[in-house]
Amino acid sequence: MAGFEEVEIMTKPVSREYEERWGRTLSIGEYIMSSAITAKKPVTNEGKEVTKNGY
């Protein structure tokens, strides 16, 4: 993934309110998830490797 390391995807179900807002009359709660993605991308600084969080 474009040089990123330690890529982590955390998912959780959406709230009933979110499902009703976006699904209107459809029951879409089992098809959508809330996700957060975190990763680190190595960066060099004067020959020393440091890491920086990427979003």
Protein Blocks (a to p, Z undefined) as FASTA:
>chain_A
ZZiahiacddddddfklmmmmnomacfklmpccddddddddddeehiacddddZZ
